Amino acid sequence: MLYLFGLLCVAIIAIIVIYKKYDLMKAYYKYETDAFDKLEGQFHRQEEESKKQIEELRNIAYLNATTNIWNIDYFLEKAEKELKNEENKSSEFTLVAFNISNIGKINQLFGPTEGDKVVYFTAQTLKSLSGTSIYAQIYSNLFCILYKDKLDSYVTNSINRMYNTLLAYDSNVEIKTAYGIYKITDKNMGIMEMINYAQLAQKFIKESDEDCFKFFTTELEDTFQNNKRMSDEMEQALEDHKFVVYLQPMYDLQSYKIVSAEALVRWDYPGKGILSPYAFLPLFENTSLIQKLDYYMWEECMKTIRRWIDNKIEPTPVTINISTSHLNNGRFIDRLVALRDQYLIDRKYIILEIPEKGLTNNPVTKDIINRLHNEGFILCIDNFGSMNSPLNLLKDFPIDRIKIDRSFLAKNSESEEGLTILRYLIAMAKELDFTVITEGIETDEQKDILLEIGCDIGQGYYFSKPVDLKTFDSMNKTQVSEMFRPDEYYPSFEDYERDLDLVVQFFRNNDSSASV
């Protein structure tokens, strides 16, 4: 019995031990489970935080910090993915690139803070009007949209809607935009190359164009390549003195004598002869070469006046052009004054023509014009009437002359209403003590009208086309004998005899009266 009792006790003790161990194991497993659940919870929380951080990093990487829209990295990645997606194999894509074409002028007139606001507004407008299309701000003033399976009419309507929205930004600040359109034919082409093609089309948009957009064509590319080749040759042509001065005489409408001449540039291009400025000047204006060309032309004009003086020829005042690009910085004035002093030219022989579009209330521009005036240069506003600038803007500047634009003359010389506008414009200019010049005179009727309504000086093909220096010298020497008014009355010998008879008769009558 004792043996059985002992076995029972041992069994009971074993059961108790096992039970205790079970409780311990259960507690341990519960602890492990709780710990795992806790770790799992921490893992999920960290996973969510990581996703959030990744999203934040993605936004930092793909969003423009200033305008808060997608940037170039986002556009390149998304556009390439979309173009190479097998599901889009039969889809057609159109890429549009655009910029704010007058952002420089906005910064100039209203300051960089307003310029930043304009860029931000443009970005937000793009964001709101792009729909599901991929869009981005590529650079500070370049934006792109990638349209998928959209008709040309849809793309151009979208562009016009965006253009008009931006134009209505502020009554005082016009946002003008220009859009280049590239219809993608090769989806394996680099995205930046596509953007370059769209930008190339954009470069051919002119202010006078009816549309704010242009499609890329192979013809445009050919033109661009020709222009690029010509641009590469320009600098060498400057060094080789292949640019020559032509002078277009300007005539006093009362005396029909040459009173000044405008200096115009021509390119003596090997194999092509003398090129008109229309063939190359727009290329210069799109690069810094325009300033180099100006410096070159200024010096050539100074040399010409110096030659006249050295040869005992009374110099004709020469009008030289100041490109708009100079009006952002007055450093060119020192160069101009140095050239005048170097060639010992009297200030009365130099007239500076400033384009009307460069005339603004910007303090920098005002300071430049005042400095030119203080240096003794005669100042003339060129192309007046082409931008509809009010005359009251001119009264704030020390201007001596205005030159009425050829387009303004052509538009207003064919009707009574137009002539009234022209008459009052000249009358107001004279009231402000400006000398009035009109360019683009081509007919006898235009000349007579301008003389009748008080214009002082005429320029145009009616009088003379631009001529080389040798021809101008010849014209200038013979102008006294050759230049006369065709409608002027010159008495004949018969007239003299008749008049003499009248005088004799008059004295006889007086003598008879005296003797009575």
LUMVOSE-283331 format. One record per residue (C-alpha): residue number from 1; residue in three letters; x, y, z. Coordinates in steps of 0.02 Angstrom, whole numbers, plus 32768, in hexadecimal, padded with zeros to 4 digits. Layout:
REM residues N
  num  residu    xx    yy    zz
  NUM     ALA     X     Y     Z
...
REM end
This chain:
REM residues 516
  num  residu    xx    yy    zz
    1     MET  8000  8000  8000
    2     LEU  808B  8073  802E
    3     TYR  80D7  8055  7F85
    4     LEU  8037  8081  7F2C
    5     PHE  801F  8118  7F9A
    6     GLY  80D0  814F  7F6E
    7     LEU  80B0  813A  7EB5
    8     LEU  8010  819E  7EC7
    9     CYS  806A  822A  7F20
   10     VAL  80F1  822B  7E9D
   11     ALA  806C  8232  7E14
   12     ILE  8010  82C0  7E6C
   13     ILE  80B2  8320  7E81
   14     ALA  80DC  8302  7DCA
   15     ILE  8031  8340  7D94
   16     ILE  8045  83DB  7E01
   17     VAL  80F0  83FC  7DB8
   18     ILE  80B0  83E2  7D07
   19     TYR  801B  8453  7D29
   20     LYS  808D  84D9  7D6E
   21     LYS  80FE  84C9  7CD8
   22     TYR  8064  84D5  7C68
   23     ASP  802F  8574  7CC0
   24     LEU  80DD  85B7  7CAB
   25     MET  80E1  8587  7BF4
   26     LYS  8034  85D1  7BD9
   27     ALA  806A  8672  7C2C
   28     TYR  8108  8672  7BC6
   29     TYR  80AB  8655  7B23
   30     LYS  802E  86DE  7B51
   31     TYR  80C0  8751  7B71
   32     GLU  810E  8720  7ACC
   33     THR  8068  873A  7A72
   34     ASP  804F  87E3  7AC2
   35     ALA  8100  8812  7A98
   36     PHE  80E7  87D8  79E4
   37     ASP  8044  8838  79D5
   38     LYS  809C  88CF  7A19
   39     LEU  812A  88BB  799F
   40     GLU  80B0  889E  7911
   41     GLY  8055  893D  7942
   42     GLN  80F9  899B  7947
   43     PHE  8126  8952  789E
   44     HIS  8082  898B  784F
   45     ARG  8096  8A37  789D
   46     GLN  8148  8A43  785C
   47     GLU  810E  8A04  77B3
   48     GLU  808B  8A8E  77AB
   49     GLU  8109  8B0F  77E3
   50     SER  8184  8AD0  7760
   51     LYS  80FE  8ADC  76D9
   52     LYS  80D8  8B8C  7713
   53     GLN  8190  8BBA  7712
   54     ILE  81A3  8B6C  7665
   55     GLU  810F  8BD2  7628
   56     GLU  8159  8C6F  7674
   57     LEU  8202  8C48  7625
   58     ARG  81AA  8C26  7581
   59     ASN  8154  8CCE  758C
   60     ILE  81F9  8D22  75B4
   61     ALA  8249  8CC9  7520
   62     TYR  81BA  8CE5  74A5
   63     LEU  8169  8D89  74DA
   64     ASN  81A8  8E37  74B4
   65     ALA  81BC  8E86  7560
   66     THR  818A  8F34  7523
   67     THR  80F2  8F11  74B7
   68     ASN  80BD  8E69  7505
   69     ILE  80A3  8E10  745F
   70     TRP  8101  8D7E  7412
   71     ASN  81B4  8D9C  73DA
   72     ILE  8225  8D60  734D
   73     ASP  8255  8CBC  73A3
   74     TYR  819E  8C8C  73B7
   75     PHE  8177  8CBA  7303
   76     LEU  8209  8C5A  72BA
   77     GLU  81E1  8BBD  731F
   78     LYS  8125  8BC0  7305
   79     ALA  812B  8BEF  724D
   80     GLU  81AA  8B67  7223
   81     LYS  8145  8AE5  7283
   82     GLU  80A6  8B1A  7228
   83     LEU  80F5  8B1A  717C
   84     LYS  8147  8A6F  7191
   85     ASN  80B0  8A1B  71E0
   86     GLU  807D  8989  7170
   87     GLU  7FC6  89B4  718E
   88     ASN  7FE4  8A5C  7138
   89     LYS  8034  8A11  709D
   90     SER  7FAA  8A53  702B
   91     SER  7F91  8AF6  708A
   92     GLU  7FC3  8BA0  7044
   93     PHE  801B  8C21  70B0
   94     THR  8031  8CDD  709F
   95     LEU  80AF  8D40  7105
   96     VAL  8095  8DFA  7125
   97     ALA  811C  8E6D  716A
   98     PHE  80F8  8F21  7199
   99     ASN  8141  8FB2  71F9
  100     ILE  8114  9062  7231
  101     SER  8156  90C6  719E
  102     ASN  8152  916E  71F8
  103     ILE  8194  9138  72A3
  104     GLY  822E  91A6  728C
  105     LYS  81C3  923E  726F
  106     ILE  8155  9214  7305
  107     ASN  81EF  9207  7374
  108     GLN  822E  92AA  732B
  109     LEU  818D  930B  7344
  110     PHE  8149  92C1  73E5
  111     GLY  81DE  9270  7439
  112     PRO  8214  91BA  7457
  113     THR  8192  91A0  74E1
  114     GLU  8105  91BC  7465
  115     GLY  8163  914F  73E9
  116     ASP  8163  90C0  7468
  117     LYS  80A8  90D7  7482
  118     VAL  808C  90CD  73C7
  119     VAL  80F0  902B  73BA
  120     TYR  808E  8FE1  744C
  121     PHE  7FE8  9013  73FF
  122     THR  801D  8FC6  7359
  123     ALA  804D  8F23  73B1
  124     GLN  7FA8  8F19  740E
  125     THR  7F48  8F3F  736D
  126     LEU  7FA5  8EB1  7317
  127     LYS  7F7B  8E3E  73A9
  128     SER  7EC2  8E68  73A6
  129     LEU  7EAB  8E5D  72E9
  130     SER  7F15  8DC4  72BF
  131     GLY  7E96  8D42  72F7
  132     THR  7EDF  8C93  72F2
  133     SER  7F70  8CC3  7280
  134     ILE  8022  8CBB  72BE
  135     TYR  8061  8D6C  72DF
  136     ALA  80F6  8DBE  7335
  137     GLN  815F  8E59  734C
  138     ILE  81FE  8E29  72F1
  139     TYR  8264  8EC4  7318
  140     SER  8238  8F69  736C
  141     ASN  81E3  8FAA  72CE
  142     LEU  81C0  8F0B  726A
  143     PHE  8126  8E9E  7281
  144     CYS  80F4  8DFE  7228
  145     ILE  8058  8D95  720D
  146     LEU  804D  8CE6  71C1
  147     TYR  7FA3  8CC3  7172
  148     LYS  7F6E  8C10  714C
  149     ASP  7EF6  8BE9  70BC
  150     LYS  7EBA  8C9D  70AA
  151     LEU  7E88  8CEC  7005
  152     ASP  7EE7  8D86  6FCA
  153     SER  7E49  8DED  6FE5
  154     TYR  7E40  8DB4  709A
  155     VAL  7EF7  8DE3  70B7
  156     THR  7EE8  8E8F  7066
  157     ASN  7E44  8EB4  70C1
  158     SER  7E98  8E86  7166
  159     ILE  7F29  8EF8  713B
  160     ASN  7EB6  8F89  7111
  161     ARG  7E56  8F70  71B3
  162     MET  7EF8  8F74  7216
  163     TYR  7F38  900B  71B4
  164     ASN  7E9A  906F  71D5
  165     THR  7E96  903E  728D
  166     LEU  7F48  907A  72A4
  167     LEU  7F29  9118  723F
  168     ALA  7E9C  9146  72B7
  169     TYR  7F0F  9137  7350
  170     ASP  7F0F  91F2  7377
  171     SER  7ED4  928E  731E
  172     ASN  7F80  92DC  7335
  173     VAL  7FEC  9242  731A
  174     GLU  7FD4  91E1  7278
  175     ILE  8018  912F  7277
  176     LYS  8042  9103  71C4
  177     THR  806C  904F  719C
  178     ALA  80AC  8FF5  7100
  179     TYR  8091  8F3B  70DD
  180     GLY  80F4  8EC2  7073
  181     ILE  809E  8E1E  7041
  182     TYR  80F9  8D7E  7014
  183     LYS  8096  8CE7  6FD6
  184     ILE  80FD  8C51  700D
  185     THR  8128  8BD9  6F80
  186     ASP  81B3  8B76  6FD3
  187     LYS  818A  8B3F  7085
  188     ASN  823C  8B04  70A2
  189     MET  8281  8BB4  708A
  190     GLY  82C5  8C08  7127
  191     ILE  8245  8C74  7183
  192     MET  82BA  8D09  7188
  193     GLU  82D1  8CFC  70CB
  194     MET  8213  8D02  70B8
  195     ILE  820D  8D9B  7129
  196     ASN  8295  8DEC  70BE
  197     TYR  822C  8DD2  7021
  198     ALA  8195  8E21  7075
  199     GLN  8201  8EB3  70AD
  200     LEU  8244  8EC4  6FFD
  201     ALA  8193  8EDB  6FBB
  202     GLN  8175  8F59  7045
  203     LYS  820B  8FC2  700D
  204     PHE  81B5  8FE5  6F66
  205     ILE  811C  9037  6FB6
  206     LYS  8119  90F3  6F98
  207     GLU  80BC  9177  6FFB
  208     SER  805A  91A4  6F5F
  209     ASP  801D  90F1  6F45
  210     GLU  7F64  90D3  6F5C
  211     ASP  7F81  902F  6FBA
  212     CYS  7FE6  901A  7059
  213     PHE  8020  8F6B  7023
  214     LYS  807F  8F18  6F97
  215     PHE  8092  8E62  6F65
  216     PHE  813F  8E1A  6F47
  217     THR  8162  8DED  6E91
  218     THR  81FB  8DAD  6E35
  219     GLU  81FC  8E53  6DD6
  220     LEU  8211  8EAD  6E7C
  221     GLU  82A1  8E3B  6EA7
  222     ASP  82F5  8E61  6DFF
  223     THR  82DF  8F1A  6E1F
  224     PHE  8325  8F06  6ECE
  225     GLN  83BD  8EA9  6E8E
  226     ASN  83DC  8F30  6E0C
  227     ASN  83C9  8FB5  6E91
  228     LYS  843F  8F58  6F05
  229     ARG  84C1  8F4B  6E7C
  230     MET  84AF  9004  6E57
  231     SER  84BC  902D  6F11
  232     ASP  855F  8FCD  6F19
  233     GLU  85A2  9038  6E8B
  234     MET  856C  90DF  6ED4
  235     GLU  85F8  90F8  6F51
  236     GLN  867D  90D5  6ECF
  237     ALA  8625  914A  6E56
  238     LEU  862F  91D4  6ED9
  239     GLU  86EA  91B9  6EEB
  240     ASP  86FF  91B8  6E2D
  241     HIS  8699  925A  6E18
  242     LYS  861B  9203  6DA9
  243     PHE  8591  9270  6DF0
  244     VAL  8585  9315  6D94
  245     VAL  852F  93BA  6DB9
  246     TYR  84A5  93F5  6D44
  247     LEU  8458  94A0  6D59
  248     GLN  83A4  94CF  6D32
  249     PRO  8393  958B  6D19
  250     MET  8312  95EC  6D7D
  251     TYR  82CC  9688  6D29
  252     ASP  828B  972C  6D6A
  253     LEU  81DD  9732  6D1F
  254     GLN  81E4  97EF  6D07
  255     SER  828E  9800  6CB3
  256     TYR  82A0  9751  6C68
  257     LYS  8351  9748  6CA9
  258     ILE  83A5  96BA  6D04
  259     VAL  83AB  96E8  6DBD
  260     SER  83E0  9641  6E06
  261     ALA  83F2  9589  6DDC
  262     GLU  83C7  94E8  6E35
  263     ALA  8453  9467  6E41
  264     LEU  8415  93BA  6E0E
  265     VAL  847A  931A  6E0D
  266     ARG  8496  92A5  6D7A
  267     TRP  84F7  9200  6D76
  268     ASP  8570  91E5  6CE8
  269     TYR  8557  9129  6CE9
  270     PRO  85D0  90C1  6C80
  271     GLY  8577  9072  6BEF
  272     LYS  84D2  90CA  6C12
  273     GLY  84FE  9181  6C00
  274     ILE  84B6  920B  6C6D
  275     LEU  8434  91C6  6CE6
  276     SER  83A4  922E  6D29
  277     PRO  839A  923A  6DE8
  278     TYR  82F6  91D9  6DE1
  279     ALA  835E  9140  6DB4
  280     PHE  83CA  9143  6E50
  281     LEU  839A  91CA  6ECD
  282     PRO  8317  915E  6F27
  283     LEU  83A1  90E0  6F48
  284     PHE  840E  9165  6F96
  285     GLU  837E  91A2  7002
  286     ASN  836A  90F4  704D
  287     THR  8420  90F0  7087
  288     SER  849E  9161  70DA
  289     LEU  84E8  9181  702D
  290     ILE  846D  9211  7016
  291     GLN  84D2  9279  7090
  292     LYS  8574  9250  7035
  293     LEU  8524  9282  6F91
  294     ASP  84EB  9327  6FDF
  295     TYR  859B  934E  701C
  296     TYR  85DE  9325  6F6F
  297     MET  855F  9394  6F17
  298     TRP  8578  9424  6F8F
  299     GLU  8632  9425  6F6E
  300     GLU  861C  9417  6EB1
  301     CYS  85A8  94AE  6EB6
  302     MET  8625  9512  6F1D
  303     LYS  86AC  94E6  6E9E
  304     THR  863C  9523  6E11
  305     ILE  861A  95CB  6E64
  306     ARG  86D4  95DD  6E8A
  307     ARG  86FD  95BD  6DD2
  308     TRP  8684  9645  6D9D
  309     ILE  86D3  96C0  6E15
  310     ASP  8785  9694  6DDF
  311     ASN  8753  96AD  6D29
  312     LYS  8708  975A  6D4C
  313     ILE  8657  9719  6D2D
  314     GLU  85CF  975F  6D9D
  315     PRO  8594  96C3  6DFB
  316     THR  84E1  9688  6DEE
  317     PRO  849B  9659  6E99
  318     VAL  848F  959B  6EA2
  319     THR  8405  953E  6EFC
  320     ILE  8442  949F  6F50
  321     ASN  83D4  941B  6FA0
  322     ILE  83D6  93E6  7056
  323     SER  8394  9334  7069
  324     THR  8314  9311  70F1
  325     SER  838B  929A  7149
  326     HIS  83FA  932E  7179
  327     LEU  836F  9381  71DB
  328     ASN  8381  9308  726D
  329     ASN  8430  9342  7296
  330     GLY  8483  93EB  727C
  331     ARG  8533  93AA  7263
  332     PHE  8525  93C4  71A7
  333     ILE  8521  9481  71C2
  334     ASP  85D8  9482  71F5
  335     ARG  8603  9423  7156
  336     LEU  859F  949C  70EC
  337     VAL  85EC  9537  713C
  338     ALA  869B  94ED  712E
  339     LEU  8683  94D0  7072
  340     ARG  8643  9581  705A
  341     ASP  86D8  95C8  70B8
  342     GLN  8754  9556  7060
  343     TYR  871F  9595  6FB4
  344     LEU  8706  9649  6FEF
  345     ILE  8651  9652  6FB4
  346     ASP  85E6  96E7  6FE1
  347     ARG  8549  96AE  703E
  348     LYS  84D7  9703  6FC0
  349     TYR  8508  9684  6F3C
  350     ILE  84C7  95EC  6F9E
  351     ILE  840E  95C4  6FAF
  352     LEU  83DC  952B  7014
  353     GLU  8340  94CC  6FE4
  354     ILE  82EF  946F  7076
  355     PRO  8266  93F1  7048
  356     GLU  81BA  941D  708A
  357     LYS  81A6  9370  70D8
  358     GLY  823C  9393  7146
  359     LEU  81EC  942F  718F
  360     THR  81A8  9406  723B
  361     ASN  8190  9457  72E4
  362     ASN  8213  93E2  732A
  363     PRO  828E  944A  7393
  364     VAL  8323  93F7  733E
  365     THR  82E5  9429  7291
  366     LYS  82BE  94D9  72CB
  367     ASP  836C  94EA  7314
  368     ILE  83BC  94AD  7272
  369     ILE  835B  9528  7206
  370     ASN  8382  95B8  727D
  371     ARG  843B  958B  7279
  372     LEU  843B  9589  71BA
  373     HIS  83E9  9633  71BB
  374     ASN  8467  9677  7237
  375     GLU  84F4  9639  71C7
  376     GLY  84AF  96AB  713F
  377     PHE  8469  9628  70C7
  378     ILE  83D0  9655  705F
  379     LEU  834A  95D5  708B
  380     CYS  82C4  9592  7017
  381     ILE  823B  9512  703A
  382     ASP  8235  9498  6FA9
  383     ASN  819C  9438  6F68
  384     PHE  8125  94AF  6FC1
  385     GLY  8072  9474  6FAB
  386     SER  809D  93BC  6F98
  387     MET  807C  939A  7051
  388     ASN  7FF7  941F  706E
  389     SER  805E  9479  70F1
  390     PRO  8008  9517  712F
  391     LEU  805E  95BD  7114
  392     ASN  804C  95E6  71CC
  393     LEU  80CB  955B  71EE
  394     LEU  814A  95BA  7186
  395     LYS  8139  965A  71EA
  396     ASP  8190  9603  727B
  397     PHE  822C  95E6  7212
  398     PRO  82A9  9663  71C7
  399     ILE  827D  9632  7114
  400     ASP  82A2  96A4  7080
  401     ARG  824F  9649  6FF1
  402     ILE  81CE  95C4  6FC9
  403     LYS  81CF  955A  6F2C
  404     ILE  8122  9521  6EF6
  405     ASP  8124  946A  6EC4
  406     ARG  8108  9438  6E0F
  407     SER  8078  93C7  6E40
  408     PHE  8021  9457  6E99
  409     LEU  8034  94C4  6DFE
  410     ALA  7FF5  943C  6D88
  411     LYS  7F5F  9417  6DF8
  412     ASN  7F2A  94CC  6E0D
  413     SER  7F4F  951F  6D66
  414     GLU  7EC2  94CC  6D03
  415     SER  7E28  950F  6D5D
  416     GLU  7DE6  95B2  6DA5
  417     GLU  7DDB  9564  6E52
  418     GLY  7E8E  9529  6E47
  419     LEU  7ECA  95D1  6E0A
  420     THR  7E73  9624  6E9D
  421     ILE  7ED2  95B1  6F14
  422     LEU  7F75  95D5  6EBB
  423     ARG  7F54  9691  6EBB
  424     TYR  7F2F  9698  6F74
  425     LEU  7FC2  9629  6FA0
  426     ILE  803A  969D  6F45
  427     ALA  7FE5  9737  6F8F
  428     MET  7FF8  96F4  7040
  429     ALA  80AC  96C3  701F
  430     LYS  80D2  9772  6FE0
  431     GLU  807A  97BA  7079
  432     LEU  80F4  9756  70E4
  433     ASP  8182  97A1  707C
  434     PHE  81B6  96FF  7027
  435     THR  8200  96FC  6F79
  436     VAL  8190  9684  6F17
  437     ILE  81D8  9608  6E9B
  438     THR  8172  958C  6E36
  439     GLU  81BF  94F1  6DE9
  440     GLY  817D  9482  6D5F
  441     ILE  8147  950E  6CE9
  442     GLU  812C  94BC  6C41
  443     THR  80B7  952C  6BDE
  444     ASP  80A7  95E1  6BAB
  445     GLU  7FFD  95E7  6BFF
  446     GLN  8045  95B0  6CA7
  447     LYS  80CE  9632  6C99
  448     ASP  8051  96BD  6C73
  449     ILE  7FDF  9689  6D03
  450     LEU  806E  9689  6D80
  451     LEU  80AD  9731  6D45
  452     GLU  7FFE  9779  6D54
  453     ILE  7FE1  973B  6E06
  454     GLY  8087  9776  6E4A
  455     CYS  8101  96E4  6E43
  456     ASP  81B5  9724  6E44
  457     ILE  821E  9699  6DF8
  458     GLY  81F8  960A  6D80
  459     GLN  824E  9564  6D62
  460     GLY  8222  94DB  6CE9
  461     TYR  8233  9492  6C3B
  462     TYR  81D8  9528  6BF1
  463     PHE  8277  958A  6C14
  464     SER  82FD  9504  6C14
  465     LYS  831B  9451  6C45
  466     PRO  83AE  942E  6CBC
  467     VAL  8451  9443  6C5B
  468     ASP  8508  941B  6C76
  469     LEU  857D  94A3  6CB5
  470     LYS  85C6  94CB  6C0B
  471     THR  8519  94E7  6BC0
  472     PHE  84E3  954F  6C56
  473     ASP  857B  95BE  6C46
  474     SER  8551  95DC  6B90
  475     MET  849B  9604  6BBB
  476     ASN  84D0  9679  6C44
  477     LYS  8546  96DC  6BD4
  478     THR  84C4  96F9  6B4E
  479     GLN  842B  9715  6BB9
  480     VAL  8431  97D4  6BAB
  481     SER  8424  97D0  6AEE
  482     GLU  83B2  9738  6ADE
  483     MET  833C  9742  6B71
  484     PHE  82AC  97BA  6B56
  485     ARG  81F2  97B2  6B6E
  486     PRO  81A1  9774  6ACC
  487     ASP  8106  97E0  6AE6
  488     GLU  8168  987F  6B09
  489     TYR  814A  9910  6A90
  490     TYR  81E2  9949  6A2A
  491     PRO  81BD  99E5  69BD
  492     SER  81EA  99E8  6903
  493     PHE  8234  9A79  689E
  494     GLU  8186  9AA0  685D
  495     ASP  814A  9AB0  6910
  496     TYR  81D8  9B29  6936
  497     GLU  81AC  9B94  689C
  498     ARG  80F5  9B9A  68CB
  499     ASP  811D  9BC6  697F
  500     LEU  8195  9C4E  6944
  501     ASP  810C  9C9A  68D7
  502     LEU  8098  9C9D  696C
  503     VAL  811A  9CF5  69D7
  504     VAL  813D  9D79  694F
  505     GLN  8082  9D97  693A
  506     PHE  8070  9DA9  69F7
  507     PHE  80F6  9E32  69FF
  508     ARG  80AD  9E8D  6969
  509     ASN  8003  9E92  69BA
  510     ASN  8051  9ED6  6A59
  511     ASP  80AF  9F5C  69F8
  512     SER  800F  9F94  69A1
  513     SER  7FB5  9FA1  6A46
  514     ALA  8041  A008  6A90
  515     SER  8041  A087  6A00
  516     VAL  7F86  A0A8  6A0D
REM end
